[in-house]
Every structure is written in structure tokens, then in C-alpha cells.
Amino acid sequence: MSKKLRAIGALSALAIGAIALASCSGGGAQTAPTGAIEGDIAYSFWGSPTRADKVNTVIGQFEDANSGVTVKPEVAEYLAYVERLTVRAAGDDLACTTGMQSTFFAPYADKGVLRPLDDLIKSGQIDTSDIPEDVMAAGQIDGKQYMIPTGTFVRLEAYNEELVKAAGVDAPTDDMSWEDWADWLHDLQSGLPDGVYASENEGGQMFTLTSWVIGHGQKMFDKDGLAFDKDLLKEYFQYWIDLADDGVAVPAASIPDQNGTLELTPIALGKAVTGTRDIPHLYIMEQALAGNGHPSAVKSVSMPSESDKSANVLGSNGIAIPESCDNVPTAAAYTDFFANDTDAALAFQSDNGIVTNTKAQDALLDDASTPQGVKRNITTLRGLTDAGDLTTTTYPEGLGTLTTELLRLYQSAAFGEISVDAAVDEFFTSAESALD
């Protein structure tokens, strides 16, 4: 996710102008939430040819179940999709069912581009009874539902279980504070061979900072921009600088290695033991480690927290319906089908985040053809939802730019080019512009 967010920063100027234009255009008149399921709609989404094939299967199932309905698929690579989204929003040209993500849907909701879905949920046209409330929250703004989460991702602390055992330390636990985590990393480092670091360097990672802020009892963003104290960012930067100086986290010069392909990150190459990963990444990491000839059992624990509040930030991919849609009943029916139909879930196999519907999860767990990685992802997510160990946050327009600035300024401070105080001041100044 972080790589995608940094790249989106290059598109933020276009996004700001396009969304502002869309908000001024007024959009199409909102169609009444009742009516026949008929006619043509489009479904736009991002992904690979493999994902497109799965979506086409789901569309075929929906069309078979609804005679006379046609769904046109529109697919693009992620960054091209995000860029095109802003342009289409400006022209009231969004597909009636539009793929959205919790990291970028808020500006479209705030500007009136997206239709609130609460009336469709209340009427039963979109059933959300089998999607946990914690997951549904990832598609809400100010209590209104603008996106139906269909696939979710949660960032956790991943660790190489076999390297931890070999170092002679106990496995980490779900109830650790950040101070506990630092102490544990130091103990772990003392038992590791030369050239292997206890942790990747998270000092420039936006999602890790978000967990840090929430775990310290503060909000990451509000309607005015950054919602946390400068001192909290100073402590965060210094925390990771100290770990790197102690030889516990990989040096700042190696940070670029963390931001490339998962299979080439320090953990995957056996050069680091721990680092943050989304749940679907855990299985990928095991495969990469095995392919590179390293001990390959990867486990995970909750993000450290200084309070009773979970710091496991949940994100989601899902479907939204724009205000400009002229066929809301059919758009609602397709959204409901994609989110709830078990045959659709078996065909899609959690290809874009872990499936959110609990009955669909059951179907995937019970099906012998479901890949083991998908089953593991579902089981891990269920453990978090059952424990209530999840939280959400709203991401503002300009997040991509701010993500790039966080990495740049942390590295500048870590290299001693500027002081931590100066890096923090510059970050907050950048935020005033990026999040305006």
C-alpha cells in the first residue's frame, strides 16, 4: 500500500482540481432507491488480468440471476485507475458501481460525488448484516455509509517465527506497548547472526505512524488536517532513529529496499526478522522466504499500543455508487450480489483484500479449492474481529503527497541532514498545504 500511496502523490494536484470541479458540477439527480433491477450498468475497478477474469465470472453469475441486466466491466492498472477516477468524477461520468478504497474515497464523499448508501441498506436492497460493524466503518464518513467494503486489509507486526526461536527469545504478544516492542527488539538482536536486523525501519511509513498515533490515544486526521501533537511525531522519528543507531533496525540507507517488491524486502531476503505487513502479505512472505532458502514460517501480532485502543488499522476496498448514477436499483443489486453471494465469493477468492462477508468466509474456508493463503488470511482477520482488535481512520485528500513527505523528512533526520525538530516542523507545514 505505501508504494501506491507515494505514487498517488504525483496525481494529487489533478485530483484536487478534478474533484473540486465535480463538486461544482452538481452531479446528476439522485435516482429513487426503489425500482426494477433491469438495464445496463458499468462496474469500474483496478487490477490485473487475472482479477479481471474473476470479476467477469462474478458478473456472469449476476447476469444469469437477473435476466435482462448487463454489467459492463471497466478495468485499469491501479495508478491509472485513480487518475482516471478524478477526471471521470469531474464530468459526472463515474460508473454506477465504482471501485473505491478507504485510502482515497473520503474526498469524493465529502465533495458530494458519492451517494450515501444508508437508505439502500435500510430498505434491504444492500444487505450488510453479515459484514462486521468494525469492517463497515471503513466505508463511512461522519456516520454515513458511502462504500460497501468487499475486501479488507489490516497491517500487523509480522515476524519470522523460526529466526525468533533461534535467537532464544519468546515470541512477541498482542498486548505490547511501543516501549515493550523496543525492548523485545533489542533482546532479539542480541541473539541474531551478523548482518541480520531485528526490524525493518518503519520511521518513514505512514501506516505505522497512523498506528503509533492511534495507539497513543490521539486521532490521525480531522476536518482541519493533522489531528495529533507535534511531540508525538518527534517521539516517533526519534524512536526509529534510536533503533537504527543501536543496530536493531535496518539503517536509513536501506529503507528503499523496503519499499519495492515484497519478495525483495529485508524480511523476505532474511536480512530482517520483523516489519509491518498487511494480512494478505504474510503468506506471500513465507513463499518468498522459502524461495530464497531461508526459514519461512511468518507469524503476526497486533501493532503495539500505549492505550486500551487497538492500533490495528483496518482498510478496505469496496464498491460505491455515485450521485450521477441513473440506475440505482440495479447498481444496488450488483453491489449486494458482489458483497454477499457465496458463489461470487468462491469465484473471486478474496482477490482484492480479505472477503468481508462472514458467510462468504465460511464458504471459502469449507471449499477444498480455496488456496491455503486465502484461508489463512480469513482466519487471521476473524481472530481480530472476534477480539474487537481493530480500528479505522479516515484518510484525507492529499494523503499521497503527505506520505512522500513523511518518508523524505524522516530520512533527512535519520541522516543528520536536519534536526528531528526541523523535520517535524516541516512535515506539519507540508500538511497545511497538502491537506488544505
Buried (B, 14 or more C-beta within 10 A) or exposed (E): BBBBBBBBBEBBEBBBEBBBBBBEBEBEEBBEBEBEBBBEBBBBBBBEEEBBEBBBBBBEBBBEBBEEBBBEBBBBEBBEBBBBBBBBBBEBEBBBBBBBBBBBBBBBBBBBBBBBBBBBBEEEBBBBEBBBEBBBBBBBBEEEBBBBBBBBBBBBBBBBBBBBBBBEBEEBEBEBBBEBBBEBBBBBBEBBEEEBBBBBBBBBBBBBBBBBBBBBEBEBBEEEBBEBEEEBBBBBBBBBBEBBEEEBBBEBEBBEBBEEEBBEBBBBBBBBBBBBBBBBBBBBBBBBBEEEEBBBBBBBBBBBBBEEEBBBBBBBBBBBBBBBBEBBBBBBBBBBBBBBBBBBBBBBBBBBBBBBBBBBBBBBEEBEEBEEBBBBBBEBBBEBBEEEBBBBBBBBBBBBBBBBBBBBBBBBBBEEEBEBEEBBBBBBEBBEEBBE
